[in-house]
Amino acid sequence: MRHPTEGTLRRLVDEPAGVPDADREHVAGCPVCLSGLATAQRDAAAVSTALDTGATPDVDAAWRRLSYAVAVDERRRATAAAPAPTRRWRNRLRSPVVAVVGVAALLAGGGAAAAADWLQVFRTEQIAPVTVTQADLVALPDLSAYGTAQVVEEPDVRGVSDAAAAEQATGLTVPEVTDLPGGVSGDPAYQVGDRAVVEFTFSAERAAQAAAAAGETLPPPPAGLDNGRFRLSAGPGVAAVWTSGSGAPGLVVARAVAPTAESSGVPFETARDYLLSLPGLPEDLAAQLRTFSGDGTTLPLPVPAGLVTSSVADVDGAPATVLTSRDGSVAGVVWVTDGVVTAVAGSLDADEVLTVARGLQE
């Protein structure tokens, strides 16, 4: 089945009841479309904020925002001739969630030397929640305004026939669910994705231009940061998805090689201190990210404030983060073991997802 159009994804945000069941079922089990849906939700929130007339208009601030938007649009038009898959992944790099995780990885600390001229500055050994408000997401700076991002390896998310095919495609052992929870039955559909690698090159000139267009002053970059390169890698990964009668994922068991980050030689302290000083980064979010800046092994997981609650648990000796929607209709648990992230989620409660997680067979 083809991916639903951007218009269909937006309708899922504004008028979900008007979207055909086949499209809703596809989106619910497709990581590509779920990413597009998240972008549509963010855009809707941004438009709602922009149209809010509860305060007296600030003409000067509006003019600065318009100038900045025009500058960004010109850069986007310059890359419009790129192949469709590349454009799609560049758009995803602008996602607020990607921005949070990417910045956090760069802030997280040092590690051992990597191959060639890359120095590992982050490796995922555990995951911890970071509370993010809608205002934080809207206010996050666009990383594309501070340099250039290049997709080195695309994940090529696709369906495969069974667990054996998934293991062959990813090299990962697909965990087996021994006892399905109530309301979940049948066989799962399997999806796999190759490793994704993105390189970001910081540009002091572009960053200064973006800050000026927004009416801000950019702190002077430290020596060595201009044209410094950073590489974020994640995957490959696999997901087994059981679809409920309503078309939503009743249960998802996913596994992927955990994210790592490397630099071309810029010390992690240099990148950390400077990134946290950039204008536009919400102070409460920056304060949370600072708590991850010492060990270089904890990956922050953005959690929407007011919509999701988080708690800690144990899965076979590994520390795990449990996420539950406020209405209790959806829950998930995620943990890291030996450089591999495993997650269990679905239309279940926290106890049910923990039972599934603790009962997985390799």
CORJODA-V746932 format. One record per residue. RES is the residue in one small letter. OMEGA is omega in degrees with one decimal (999 if undefined). NEAR is the number of other ideal C-beta (glycine too) atoms within 12 Angstrom. D_FIRST is the distance of its C-alpha to the first C-alpha in Angstrom with 1 decimal. Layout:
# CORJODA-V746932
RES,OMEGA,NEAR,D_FIRST + RES,OMEGA,NEAR,D_FIRST
This chain:
# CORJODA-V746932
m,177.3,15,0.0 + r,173.3,12,3.8 + h,174.4,24,6.6 + p,-179.2,28,8.8 + t,176.3,17,12.0 + e,177.8,20,15.2 + g,177.9,17,16.6 + t,178.2,26,14.3 + l,179.4,32,15.2 + r,178.8,25,18.8 + r,175.2,22,18.7 + l,178.1,33,17.8 + v,-172.6,26,21.1 + d,-174.2,20,23.1 + e,-174.0,14,22.0 + p,-178.4,23,19.5 + a,-178.7,10,20.4 + g,-179.7,15,19.1 + v,-179.5,27,15.4 + p,-178.7,17,13.4 + d,-178.8,19,13.0 + a,179.1,16,9.3 + d,179.4,27,9.1 + r,179.3,30,12.1 + e,178.9,25,10.8 + h,-178.3,33,7.9 + v,-176.6,38,10.8 + a,-177.3,34,13.3 + g,-175.2,34,12.0 + c,179.1,31,10.9 + p,179.8,33,14.1 + v,-177.7,30,13.0 + c,176.5,30,12.1 + l,176.0,32,15.2 + s,177.0,29,17.3 + g,178.1,32,16.3 + l,177.9,32,17.1 + a,177.5,29,20.4 + t,178.8,29,21.2 + a,178.2,30,20.7 + q,179.2,28,23.0 + r,179.4,35,25.6 + d,179.3,25,25.6 + a,179.4,24,26.2 + a,-180.0,25,29.0 + a,178.1,25,30.5 + v,179.6,16,30.6 + s,179.0,18,32.2 + t,-178.1,20,34.8 + a,-177.3,18,35.6 + l,179.9,12,36.2 + d,-177.0,14,38.4 + t,-176.8,9,41.8 + g,-178.0,8,43.8 + a,176.8,11,45.8 + t,-177.3,9,48.0 + p,175.3,14,46.1 + d,-173.2,11,47.0 + v,-179.0,10,47.1 + d,179.4,12,47.9 + a,178.9,17,45.0 + a,178.4,17,42.6 + w,178.1,16,43.8 + r,179.3,21,43.3 + r,178.9,25,39.7 + l,179.1,18,39.1 + s,178.8,21,40.7 + y,-179.6,27,38.6 + a,178.4,21,35.3 + v,179.9,17,36.4 + a,178.5,24,37.2 + v,-179.1,26,33.8 + d,178.0,18,32.0 + e,178.0,17,34.1 + r,-179.9,26,33.0 + r,178.7,21,29.3 + r,-179.8,13,29.9 + a,-179.6,15,31.6 + t,-174.8,25,28.5 + a,-178.8,15,26.1 + a,-179.5,10,26.4 + a,177.4,17,24.9 + p,-174.4,13,21.6 + a,-179.4,14,18.5 + p,-179.3,18,17.7 + t,178.7,21,21.4 + r,-178.4,21,21.6 + r,-178.3,26,18.8 + w,173.7,31,20.7 + r,177.2,29,24.0 + n,179.9,29,22.8 + r,178.9,33,22.0 + l,179.2,34,25.6 + r,179.3,34,26.9 + s,178.3,32,25.4 + p,179.8,37,28.5 + v,176.9,28,27.4 + v,179.5,34,27.2 + a,-180.0,39,30.5 + v,-177.0,37,32.1 + v,-179.0,35,31.0 + g,177.8,42,31.8 + v,-178.5,44,35.2 + a,179.1,44,36.0 + a,179.3,44,35.4 + l,-179.1,48,37.8 + l,-161.2,43,40.3 + a,175.1,43,40.2 + g,-172.7,33,42.8 + g,-178.8,28,43.9 + g,-178.0,24,43.4 + a,-179.8,16,44.2 + a,178.3,14,44.0 + a,-178.0,21,40.8 + a,177.0,12,40.4 + a,-176.8,12,41.7 + d,-179.4,15,42.7 + w,177.3,27,40.3 + l,-179.8,30,41.8 + q,179.5,33,39.8 + v,178.6,41,40.3 + f,172.1,43,37.9 + r,-175.6,34,36.4 + t,173.3,39,34.7 + e,175.7,27,36.7 + q,-177.7,30,36.1 + i,178.2,40,34.2 + a,-177.2,31,35.9 + p,172.3,33,34.7 + v,-178.4,38,35.5 + t,-178.1,29,35.7 + v,176.7,36,34.0 + t,176.4,26,34.6 + q,178.0,23,32.5 + a,176.7,22,35.5 + d,-177.1,33,35.3 + l,179.2,35,31.7 + v,-174.8,27,32.7 + a,-177.4,28,35.9 + l,177.7,37,34.6 + p,176.6,37,35.5 + d,-176.7,38,32.8 + l,179.7,37,33.2 + s,177.5,35,32.3 + a,-178.0,38,35.6 + y,180.0,43,37.6 + g,-178.5,36,36.5 + t,177.6,25,33.7 + a,179.8,36,30.6 + q,175.5,23,29.0 + v,-178.2,31,25.9 + v,177.9,23,27.4 + e,179.0,22,24.6 + e,-173.0,26,20.9 + p,179.0,33,19.1 + d,178.8,24,15.9 + v,-175.7,35,13.9 + r,176.7,25,11.6 + g,175.2,25,11.0 + v,-169.7,26,13.8 + s,-174.0,17,15.1 + d,-177.3,20,18.1 + a,-179.7,29,20.9 + a,178.5,16,22.7 + a,178.6,19,20.0 + a,178.7,34,19.6 + e,179.4,24,23.4 + q,-177.2,18,23.6 + a,-172.7,29,21.1 + t,-174.4,32,22.9 + g,-179.4,19,26.4 + l,173.3,34,26.2 + t,179.9,23,27.2 + v,-178.9,34,24.5 + p,-178.8,35,26.6 + e,177.4,22,26.7 + v,-176.5,32,26.9 + t,-178.9,15,30.0 + d,178.2,17,30.0 + l,178.4,25,27.1 + p,179.7,29,28.3 + g,179.8,17,28.7 + g,179.3,21,25.7 + v,-178.0,31,23.4 + s,177.0,16,22.8 + g,-179.6,16,20.8 + d,-179.5,17,19.1 + p,167.2,32,17.1 + a,-176.5,31,13.8 + y,173.5,34,14.9 + q,179.6,39,13.9 + v,175.6,36,16.4 + g,178.4,33,17.6 + d,177.8,26,20.5 + r,174.8,29,23.6 + a,179.4,32,23.7 + v,179.0,27,27.0 + v,175.5,39,28.2 + e,178.4,26,31.7 + f,177.8,41,33.5 + t,-178.2,27,36.8 + f,177.8,37,39.1 + s,178.9,25,41.0 + a,-179.3,25,44.1 + e,-179.6,19,44.3 + r,179.7,29,40.9 + a,179.4,38,41.4 + a,178.7,24,44.7 + q,-180.0,22,43.3 + a,179.9,34,40.6 + a,-180.0,29,43.2 + a,179.4,19,45.6 + a,179.2,30,43.1 + a,179.4,32,42.5 + g,-178.3,20,46.3 + e,176.0,23,46.5 + t,-178.2,16,48.5 + l,175.5,30,46.9 + p,179.4,19,49.0 + p,-179.4,14,50.3 + p,177.9,28,48.1 + p,-179.0,20,49.9 + a,176.2,14,50.9 + g,-177.1,19,48.2 + l,178.8,36,45.2 + d,-176.1,24,44.8 + n,173.5,22,42.3 + g,-176.4,35,41.7 + r,177.7,32,38.4 + f,-178.6,43,36.3 + r,177.9,38,33.4 + l,-178.4,41,30.9 + s,176.0,35,28.9 + a,179.3,31,26.5 + g,9.2,34,24.5 + p,-178.5,35,23.1 + g,-179.2,38,21.4 + v,176.6,43,19.5 + a,172.2,44,18.1 + a,-172.3,43,18.0 + v,172.3,39,16.3 + w,-177.9,32,17.5 + t,179.2,30,15.8 + s,-179.8,28,18.4 + g,-179.9,15,18.7 + s,-178.2,15,18.2 + g,178.1,24,14.7 + a,177.3,29,16.5 + p,176.9,37,17.1 + g,179.6,36,20.2 + l,175.7,42,21.0 + v,172.8,42,20.0 + v,-174.5,45,22.2 + a,179.1,41,21.8 + r,-179.2,40,24.1 + a,171.4,37,24.7 + v,-172.0,31,27.6 + a,-179.6,36,29.4 + p,171.1,39,29.9 + t,177.2,39,33.0 + a,179.3,42,34.7 + e,175.5,37,37.2 + s,-179.6,40,39.5 + s,178.1,27,41.3 + g,178.5,24,44.6 + v,-180.0,34,44.8 + p,-176.2,22,46.3 + f,178.8,34,44.1 + e,-179.9,23,47.0 + t,179.5,28,47.0 + a,-178.2,41,43.3 + r,-175.1,34,43.4 + d,-177.5,22,46.5 + y,-178.7,31,45.4 + l,179.6,44,41.8 + l,178.9,29,43.3 + s,-176.5,26,45.7 + l,177.3,40,43.2 + p,176.3,29,43.3 + g,179.0,33,40.4 + l,-178.3,32,39.6 + p,-173.3,29,40.4 + e,-179.1,18,43.5 + d,176.7,18,42.4 + l,178.0,36,39.3 + a,179.6,31,41.5 + a,177.7,17,43.9 + q,-178.9,30,41.2 + l,179.0,39,40.1 + r,-179.6,24,43.7 + t,179.9,22,43.8 + f,-168.0,36,41.4 + s,-173.5,30,43.3 + g,-169.6,17,45.6 + d,177.8,22,44.0 + g,-177.6,31,41.1 + t,-176.8,30,39.1 + t,-179.9,32,37.7 + l,177.5,41,34.3 + p,177.6,38,34.1 + l,-178.9,36,31.2 + p,-179.4,37,30.8 + v,-178.5,32,31.1 + p,179.7,29,30.9 + a,177.3,22,34.4 + g,-178.7,15,34.9 + l,-175.3,21,31.4 + v,173.2,29,31.5 + t,-179.1,23,34.5 + s,176.4,30,35.0 + s,-178.7,22,37.4 + v,179.7,21,38.3 + a,179.3,28,38.1 + d,175.7,18,38.6 + v,179.7,30,36.1 + d,177.1,21,38.0 + g,179.6,12,40.5 + a,175.7,25,38.1 + p,-176.3,23,38.2 + a,175.7,33,35.1 + t,179.4,40,33.9 + v,179.8,37,32.7 + l,-179.1,38,30.8 + t,176.1,31,30.8 + s,-176.1,24,29.7 + r,-179.3,16,32.7 + d,176.3,13,31.8 + g,-176.0,17,31.3 + s,-177.8,22,27.9 + v,177.7,30,26.2 + a,177.8,36,27.8 + g,175.8,40,27.3 + v,-177.0,44,29.6 + v,-180.0,39,29.5 + w,-177.1,39,32.1 + v,175.6,33,32.9 + t,176.6,29,34.6 + d,175.3,20,35.7 + g,179.3,24,33.5 + v,178.2,33,30.3 + v,175.0,38,28.6 + t,-179.8,41,27.4 + a,174.3,39,25.9 + v,-178.4,45,25.4 + a,177.0,40,24.0 + g,178.3,42,22.7 + s,-173.8,31,23.9 + l,172.9,36,27.2 + d,-174.2,25,30.7 + a,179.9,31,32.3 + d,-178.9,20,34.3 + e,-179.2,32,31.3 + v,177.1,41,29.3 + l,177.3,31,32.6 + t,177.5,27,33.2 + v,-177.5,37,29.8 + a,-177.8,41,30.5 + r,-179.8,26,34.0 + g,-178.7,21,33.0 + l,176.3,30,30.4 + q,-179.5,16,31.4 + e,999,18,31.0
